[in-house]
Amino acid sequence: MTYALEAKNELARRDLGKSCCQSAELAAFIRLSGNIQITGKRMALNVVTSNPAVARRIFSLFKCIFNLSSEILVRRKIRLKKNNVYLIRISEPLRAREVLHRLGLMRDGVLVQETDELTVKSKCCRRAYLRGAFLAAGSVSNPENSYHLEIYTDYQRQAEELATLIDSFGFKAKVTSRKNGYFAYIKDSEQIVGFLNVIGAHSALLNFENIRILKGIRNKVNRLVNFETANVNKTVDAAVKQAECIRIIEEAAGFTFFDAPLRRLAELRMENPEASLQELGQMLNPPLSKSGVNHRMRKLERIAKQLLKDKK
């Protein structure tokens, strides 16, 4: 089961809430996944979903708000994923018109594109409307892979209205178009968490947060490992260079060329090729700081360079 499906199943099981919120949620369902079917002179209202839990919720909303026992038709997709499609239908024309008028989707017998202001006037109803919109046409990516939440619509104006509703809760939704329609979306992980909280997907929210935290820990560990690996590589490269300088000096003049402190450091480097400067400093008696060891090593490098120059 995908993360988006888990979130939708959780939302579909939520209590329907107050009557005003029920109307707002159903209005979103109809606006984003509904259609009007005209057969002869008869009109029917259809709401379509591929999720059986969501289909039951839509049926319950029609029943609670309008005392309507809608039909549920099950069809099987032929193309792509051959899963079921559930069509919740109000086939009686007068009742279908009543539903559309009462939900602010039709005025004077004409369908309206804009969201009815009264439907989303209160904060609780805006939450319900966004919940319905997400259940009808929303998607959220698995946080293991990426952070992206979107709601699809056929119309740019609807996408912009959805973005405005999302923004009313302090988020920054954007609108984009693709070849098959328009999308209101958010990509910031914290805003996605906030949106899931707004629509009531609390279990999905906690799961999202857990995954996000684990990803953060893994990324931090990887950065530390990469940092340590880079440091080890630098230490090894420096040690190889230092050992080469010591060999040049030894071949040209022997260890007697060094004063006692420098000779002891050269011996320790050749005996401990993997040791860091700090570790070499701790081996000396008395111990020497990392900067002190580095100073002596640079002196060795200068001597080696001068010997090579004189040799040429």
Stockholm file with secondary structure:
# STOCKHOLM 1.0

chainA/1-312         MTYALEAKNELARRDLGKSCCQSAELAAFIRLSGNIQITGKRMALNVVTSNPAVARRIFSLFKCIFNLSSEILVRRKIRLKKNNVYLIRISEPLRAREVLHRLGLMRDGVLVQETDELTVKSKCCRRAYLRGAFLAAGSVSNPENSYHLEIYTDYQRQAEELATLIDSFGFKAKVTSRKNGYFAYIKDSEQIVGFLNVIGAHSALLNFENIRILKGIRNKVNRLVNFETANVNKTVDAAVKQAECIRIIEEAAGFTFFDAPLRRLAELRMENPEASLQELGQMLNPPLSKSGVNHRMRKLERIAKQLLKDKK
#=GR chainA/1-312 SS CCHHHHHHHHHHTSCCCCHHHHHHHHHHHHHHHEEEEEETTEEEEEEEESCHHHHHHHHHHHHHHHCCCCEEEEEECCSSSCCEEEEEEECCHHHHHHHHHHTTSEETTEECSSCCTTTTCSHHHHHHHHHHHHHHHEEECCTTTCCCEEEEESCHHHHHHHHHHHHTTTCCCEEEEETTEEEEEECCHHHHHHHHHHHTCHHHHHHHHHHHHHHHHHHHHHHHHHHHHHHHHHHHHHHHHHHHHHHHHHHHHCGGGSCHHHHHHHHHHHHCTTCCHHHHHHHSSSCCCHHHHHHHHHHHHHHHHHHHHHHC
#=GC SS_cons         CCHHHHHHHHHHTSCCCCHHHHHHHHHHHHHHHEEEEEETTEEEEEEEESCHHHHHHHHHHHHHHHCCCCEEEEEECCSSSCCEEEEEEECCHHHHHHHHHHTTSEETTEECSSCCTTTTCSHHHHHHHHHHHHHHHEEECCTTTCCCEEEEESCHHHHHHHHHHHHTTTCCCEEEEETTEEEEEECCHHHHHHHHHHHTCHHHHHHHHHHHHHHHHHHHHHHHHHHHHHHHHHHHHHHHHHHHHHHHHHHHHCGGGSCHHHHHHHHHHHHCTTCCHHHHHHHSSSCCCHHHHHHHHHHHHHHHHHHHHHHC
//
